[in-house]
Amino acid sequence: MTCAACGIGIGQKILGRANPDLVEVLPELALPTLPLWLTAPEALRTSPRIRRMWDFLATNLGAWLDA
């Protein structure tokens, strides 16, 4: 809705910067960093494929979010 010019919205800065039609409002306003949780059903937590995916996401999402 924000991209359709229907008002003000919130979102990740990295995604907003990728859209030239969006304008950051109050850029001087410091916002807290929100935690990011990776979750899976308990039965899948010991799966090697899930573990590899979690490790990949933890490594790469951290770098992406800091951009």
Helices and strands as residue ranges (DSSP letters): H 13-17, G 42-44, H 48-65
